[in-house]
Structure formats: C-alpha cells, structure tokens
C-alpha cells in the first residue's frame, strides 16, 4: 500500500513521512479515526514506507523487493493482529491470515462487518484472545529478518479484553527496531494501560469533496450520484463504497413524497409506501433513513438561519426551502429522532413493515396533527 493510493489525509501523510526523515519514529503509535477515514491503509502505507529500500520524497517506491512483498501483505517483518471469531480457544490471527489478506487487498477500507463476511462467524463475538496475545509476544521476540523494523499492525485494539494487559511489557519495552501500530475507532473502549503507552495520531473523517471526487474518478459515478453518496457517507469511504453496491437512486424524491403523504394524512397511500419500503432490502432501508436524517438536518440549518452552512444540490435545496414554510425546527428534530431510532432497529433486523408503519404514524402526528406545536403552546405563558 502506498500513500498515493489513499484518499485524502494529506496532512497525516506528511506528518508520517516527516517523522521517518527526522528519525522520530515512536515505537508504539495509535492511529485513531472513525470508520472509513483511512486509518488502516495509512498504517500499512506507513509500514511500507519505513521498510522501503528506495524511499521517494513523498512515498515508498512500490518497486523494490520490500514493497512488492508489502503489496501482497507477505513481508516476513510485517505482522497483523485483528479481531476474529475463534472456533477453539487456541485459535490465533495467523489461522485466518489468508482471509485477512484477501479482505484487505479487496478493500483496504474494510469494516468489521466486511471482515465478518470473510469468516465463518455464525453468532460468535469477535475478540482478540489471550492465545493471540501470547502469539504476538512470541513473534516480536525475534529480530527483524530483512527490514530495518519488525512491525505489528493491530487492528481494532478495542476488542482486546483484560487479556491485553499481557502485552504491556512488550509494548513498553520492545525489542530494538520493533514497532506497534494500533488502529482504532473508539478511544474510550481501549484499555487505559495500553492507551497511555502509545503516541496518538488522530485521523479526521474524509471531506465531502474528497469522497465525491474519488467516486467520480475511480468508480465512474455521475456528479449527482457521487454528490448524493458523499453526502450520505458522512466522511466514511467505507460507507460510500457499501452504497455503491445498492440502488441509491431516488432517495430524495421518495423521502419527500413520504413526508407529503404523512403531512396530508393519506392513510391508504402511506400504507402503500410502507409496503414498498419493506421490500427495499436492509441496506437500502438504512441508506434511505440515513438520507432522511441528513436532509432534515440541513432543513434545521435553514430554519435556524444558518443557510450558508447548508450543503445540498440545487434541486434538493429548493425543496428544503419550501419545506421550511410548513415545518418548524422542533418538528424536524423530532422526525430525525424517529428516523434514527428506525435506523438502529433496521440494523438489528427489526421487522421493516412494522418499523416504517410506526415511523409513518409518528410523522403524521408531528406534521398533520401538529402535536409538537401543541406541546409548545402549553408551555408559553399568557
């Protein structure tokens, strides 16, 4: 993996390259960023740059023996640890290394859900067990074979339970030229004993324009399609790539039509919509609800007088401006809460017909029966 293959994050790339040039490479670093920000590919590209035999000014060469091995994730001084679904208590990450290589090479921006699809996960919980901790200690007790550094990339250390304390000594006092690169998404879920021993590198979400340009250049998306996907992804390339697999066209028209039916309290047509939504498929349902949340949040900005912060395509902005004439901020916020609740339950395989019917009824109460405005009126003093 080379830095040039990673979307955006130019400031982080420069920081990592500078640390190598100035010989300020910390032996334990934590790449902390939200899912889809590129934390994992950045760690791999950094490791490849450290091991490259012919470093360029801004990247690894991609052609030397070390780089060729890194591109296949088969370098003898590169090791990975990650959550897995153990069938036996003695299972370690090496038992799943072939699946790991396939998953990362197919999509370096992989999520735990994507990784689960490469394994026979059944209903098991992912974790990094004590056997894996002992295996890490054993692997890192040897000197580097070929490169200046022996590097371990530990993906999602949040899945280290108390067993992770077994790694404290080797993290704090590693063998010479041994590096730990931890890649995490949630700082609060990492053992404090491990967190305190690492140098933190914060990875921000990707920008809207970065995702949009990537989708146009590398996935042949039209400007409008790329705009909608980038808008829905909330800075996560993982989410954007997932949406490419599904029919994400027409969310705006469909969502606004749903609100209009609820506003007019057209019972039979609302039920027809519920039937259609129940057949959309789980991923499309999640994307549809996510679109609704984002669209209404933009409406809230308009209603609050912060129109300069609104980021909507022209035709959607026109619709949003019209909606501000019939909706108040509290109503939009209440609908957002219902959509988020429905999204949560769709993710957990709730019955979609019941979920969309319930949300429809709640929107009818808010928009048609004006329950939010009625509640406000009760608290306004005479």
PyMOL commands that set and color helices and strands:
alter all, ss='L'
color gray80, all
select helices_A, chain A and resi 3-5+10-21+39-51+65-71+93-106+112-117+130-139+157-159+162-172+187-189+192-195+208-219+223-233+237-243+251-264+267-278+282-303+307-309+314-323+329-347+352-368+371-378
alter helices_A, ss='H'
color red, helices_A
select strands_A, chain A and resi 28-33+78-81+150-155+178-184+199-203
alter strands_A, ss='S'
color yellow, strands_A
deselect
rebuild
show_as cartoon
